[in-house]
Structures are given as C-alpha cells and as structure tokens.
Amino acid sequence: MKVVVTRQIPEVGIELLKQAGFETIVSSKDGVLTQDELKEFVKGADAILSLLTDKIDASVLDSAGPQLKVVANYAVGYDNINIDDCKAKNVIATNTPGVLTETVAEHTIGLLFAVAQNISQADKYTREGKFMGWGPMLFLGTDVRNKTIGIIGLGRIGLEIVKRLKDGFGINFIYYDLKRNEQAEKEFGVQFVSLEDLMKNSDFVSIHVPLTPETKHLIGEKELRLMKKTAYLINTSRGAVIEEAALVKVLQERVIAGAGLDVYENEPKLSEGLAQLDNVVLLPHIASASFDTRSKMSEMAAQNIVAVLGGQAPINPIV
C-alpha cells in the first residue's frame, strides 16, 4: 500500500509507516504544495498524511483514486479538510488531539508574558544598538499577577493554562464557551460569563477555539472595542477567529494595549499594516513547535494510518 506525506515531518512517523511495510513517499518540496501539486502528488495513494496547510477536498480525494482509505491530519485542528467530502467518499479522516495540549499552553503563557513585558520589542531595541543604559521609563509593561484572564474556549488547552497560572500568579479566570464546564468551575474557580462580559472585564484575552463557520470572525471590531485600553489579546488557535483588519485598526488607534499572535487570517500573509505595529508580537505559527510534541504528532498520525490500512478502527477519528 502507498502512503504519501505532504511535507517533511519528524522521522519517527515515517519510520513507523515504513516498518509497517507501506511504500512511503514524502514530498521533497521545501514548502507547501500548491493545489495542483497536491493533486498530482496524491495519485494512487491508499493514505494521505496531510498538514493543516493542505486543502483536502473532493478534487484531492478524486485525484488520489477510489483506493484511498484515510487522510491523517498532522494537527489537532482540521478546518483544512472538507469533512462532508470525506464522508461522501467513505474516506476516514483523523487528527492528533491531546499530544500538543501542554506545549501550546506553555507557548501561550510565554506569548502572554512577552506582550505584557515588551520582551520582543525590547530585544529588537537592544539588537539595534539603541540601549544606552537603564532608564526609569524604558519599556514599561504590566504585571500579570492578580490580573483577570479571559479564556475563549475552555477545552484542553484553555484548561491547561488555568492549571498552570491559577495558583502561582493569583489569576482570576473567566471564560466563555458554547458549553459550560461546571467541573472546572468547581475545581479551579473559573467563572462562566458572556463573550461581551469577558471582553469588557479581562486584562488578557486568550483564544482557544477551533475554526468553524460559527467561530470565524468571532472577534471583530465590536468585540475588540469592548476591551480595556490596558488589555492584551492573545491568539494561538486559528487566525480567522479574529477579523484581522479590525484588529490592525484598533491596535493602530491604541484602543487596546497590544496583542500576541501566532496565527493569522490568511497565513502566511499578514493584513496590511500589522507588521509595522510596535504593540504586537508576531510569531510564525509555532505554538506546538517542540521536538517532543511534533514527534508525538508524527507518530500519532502514522499510527492512525497503520490502524486503518490494517483493517482496524482509527485511533483518533474525525469522521
């Protein structure tokens, strides 16, 4: 059986596929395959190990052929896969949940501190030779302790952030989600509020929802203008959850103190004006980028393929 991997990933998953006896072909392109390149690359595949940068739709599934059995996404999110198309063609789709929870939570916390304490801007300032000695007003930031953090989406990652920060920093946590987590409310003292109240009352807003038709542009100009002038917005989920042009506008107008972004609405393209702002930290979608986590993702994606092509149920089925 033939397995195609659309981009180079940690070797542990590749080796697992080869050891299972599959012909395993990894894309040699240094970058994302175009849609036409993707369709050509998947021809004859029994399994596709895809990345979140690959748009998997009916045209790609058709290009692979009727023998295609599984698309294993190397990500926890799967907004790049047309699930209805997979269902229609009886192709199983899987993802890699759980293994990146702690890493993304740690990254989010790091990004939160980076924006609060002007770490990125101060680094750039120093490298450019502008540092002429200690100054009492140089890069004044804000303390994180005893502040209110609003979590939008109290799933695995959001809850992990609560666990990490609750006791050590005396944080007051509020959250908004489509579904209340009463167990977390009892155990960690988090408070369920409306989205409007969360935006109004948080010193830091951290987003942790999947990208769905319901969450696209969940945070627009109206929501952003509810925030405190001293508040910061952090996003490590999906870029299109925020209306990015509106965010640029409120950052330019200093409506909020700043933002920390690891994801963008039209990756890798940034909205006009975003890169020129000095009150935002911009990262290249690296929230899960640790050797341990990316290796676990590689292994899990491969395990899903091995299971399905071996006639077993997938470990992490989406559909």
N, C-alpha and C positions, 0 to 999 in steps of 0.2 A: 504494500500500500504506500501511497505517496503523500507526504506531509510537506506543505510549504510554509515557511516562516517569513513574514513580510519585511522583517528588519533584523539586524543583529541584536541578539539578546544574550544574557548570561548563559554560559556554556552548559550549565547543569541541566537545563531543559532540553537542549539539543542532544546531549549525550543520552538522556533518558529515552528520547524518541528513537535514536539510532540503536540503542540496546534492545529496544522492543522489536527491532527488525524492519523498521519503516525506512523507505527512501526519504531522506530528509534534506530539503533544499532551502537554504537561507538566502534571501536577497543580498546581492553583492553591492547594491546601490547605497551610497553614503547619504541617506536622506529618505524622505517619504516618497513612495511610489505614486506617480500620477494615476488617475483613474484608469487610463488606457493601459499603463504599465501593469497595474494591479490585475486587470482582466486577463492580460497575456500571461502573467506570472502564475496565476492560479489554475490554469488549464490542466485538466487531468488529475487534480488533487482530490484525495479522499478526505483530507483535513486541512484547514487553514488556521494557522496560528497568527492572529491579527493583532494590530496595535490600535490604540484609540485614534490614531491619525489616519486609519484606513476606513473609508466609507464602504461598508458592506451592505449592498442592496441586491435586488433581483438580478440586475445586469451582471454583477460579480458572481453571484451564485450560478447563474446560467453559464457563464464563461467557464467555471470550474467543471461543470458537467453533472449528469444525473447520479454519478457515483459519490458525490460529495456528501459526507455524513455529519461533519461537525465544524463549527467555527469557534475556536477557543480564543477569547479576547484576553490579551495581556494587560488587564486593567480591571478595576472594580466597577467603574462606570462602563456603560455600553450604549451611550447615545449615538455612537458611530455605526451601530448595527440596526438595520431595519428588521425588527423582531417579527413583524407581520409577514415579511417576505420569507424569513426563515421558516415560520410556521407553514406557510403555503407550500413550501418545497420540502417539508419534512426534514429540515436540517436543524440539528441540535446546536444551540448557542450556549457558551459557558463564559464565566468570568473568574476573577481571582479575588474574592472578598476576604476580609479578615486579616490577611498577611501584611497589609500595609497600614493597618489602623494606628499602631503605636508610632511608626515613623512619620506619618502625615501629621499626627497630633503634635509630635515633638517639633516638626518643621513649622507648624502653625504658631506654636508658642514662641519659637525663635523669631519668626517674622513679626509677631506682635511686639516683642521686646525691641526689635530692630526699628520699627516705626516709632515706638514710644520714646526711644532714647537717641534717635537720629544717627544710628550706627552707620548706615550706608552712606549718608551724606557726609558724616564726619570723616569716614575713611577716604572718600574721594577728595575732600578738602585737604587732608593731610598729604595724600599722594601727590597732589598738585603743588605742593610746596607753600601752601598758604598759612600753615601753622607757625605762628611767631611767638608762641608762649601762652601760658594759661590765661584765660580771661573769665571774669565772673558771669558774663552773659553769653558765653560761647556755646552754641548748640544746646540751649536749654530744652530738655524734654519733659516727660511726665512720668511720675511713678505709676507702677502697675498695681502695687499692693493696695488693698482696701478699695479697689475700684469695682465697677459693675461691668461684667462681660455678658453680652447678649449672644446666645448661640442660636443661629437659624439652622435647624435640623439637628435634633439631639439623637443621632444614630451612634454607630460605633465610635467614629472619630470625635464627634462632639462630646460624647460622654467621657472619652479618654482625656480630653482637655480638662473637663471638670475635675476628674480624679487627680490629675497632675497638679492643678493650681489651687484647688479649693482650700486645703489646709495650710500649705506653705506660704501663701500670699494673702490669705484672708479675703479672697474674692467673693463678691456677691454675684451669683449666676442667675440670669433669667433666660428663658428660652421660648422659641416659637417653633411649632411643628404642626403638621396636619393631624398627628396623633399624639396625645399626651402620654408621657412616660411617668405614671404615678409611682412606680417603684423607685425611679431615680429621684423623684421629688421627695420621697420619704427618706431615702438613703443619703442623699447629698444635699438636700435642702434647696434644690433648684426650683425656681418658680415659673410656672407656665403663664405667659402673657400673650396678648395680641401682637401681631407684627408691628402695628403702629406704636404701641407702648414700648416695645423692645427698641425700636429706632429712636424714640424720644429719650429713653432713660439709660441707655448704655454708654459707657465710656469707650468701650471697644465692641464692635460688632464682628462676629466671625461666622462665615457662611460654610455650611456643610450639608448641602442638599444635592441630590443628583439633578442632572439637566433633563427635564421633561417639558412637554408643552405647557404644563401648569407653572413650572418654575422659571421658564425663560423670561428674562426681564422682570423677575420678581422684585428686584430692587431697581427702581427708576428714579427720576428726578424728584418726584413727590416724596418717596420714602427717604431719599438722601437729605432732603431739606428739613426733615423731621429731626435729624441728628443734632446733638450738641455741637457747638462751634469747636469744642475741645476734643471731640470724639474722633476715633480712627476706625476705618473699615478694613477687614482682612478677608481675603478670598483665596482659598486653596481647593475649591470644589470644581466648578466649571465656569469659564469666563462669561458665558451668555446668561448666567443667572443675574448678572448686573448689566444694566443698559450703559455700556461703556462710555458712549458720548456724553451721557448725562453726568457720569462720574467725573470725566475730564472737566466739564463745566463747573461743577461745584468745587472741585479742587482748585481750579483757576481762580474762582471767586472767594476762596478760603471760607466756604460755608462750613466745612469740617476741617479738622486739623491735618488729616492725612490718610493715607491708605497703604496697604501692603498687598501686592498682587502676585500670585504665582501662575495665574491662568488668565486668558484673555478671550474676548468675544469672538474674534476672528483670527485665532492663532495660525501662524506666528506673527501675523500683522497686528500692530498696535493702533488704536484710534489716534487720529491726528491730535497732536499736542501732548499726549500722555508722556512720552519720553522726555519732554522738555521740562516737566514739572519737578520742583525740588522737594515737594511734600508727599512723595510717593516712592516706595521701594518696589522695584520691578525685578522679578525672578523668572527664569525660563522653564517653568513647569517642572520643578524638581522636588515636589513635596514628598514623593516616595523614593527619592534617589539615595538610597543607601545600598551598599553591596549586599547586605543580608536580605533586605526586603526585595530588591529586584531579582535576586537569585531565587527567593521563595516564589515570587510571581512566575518566573520562568518554569520552575518545577511544577507548580500547580497547573499552569496552562497545559504543559506536556502531559501531566497525569490525567487531565480531562480527555485529552486526545487518545491516550493509551486505553483508557476505560471504554470510550465509545467505539473505537475501531476494534476493540477486543470483544465487542458484543455486550458490554456491561453498561450500567447506568452512569451518567456523568457525575462527577463529584460536586460540581457547582453549576447546576443547570440554570440558565436564564429562561430557556424555553426548550 
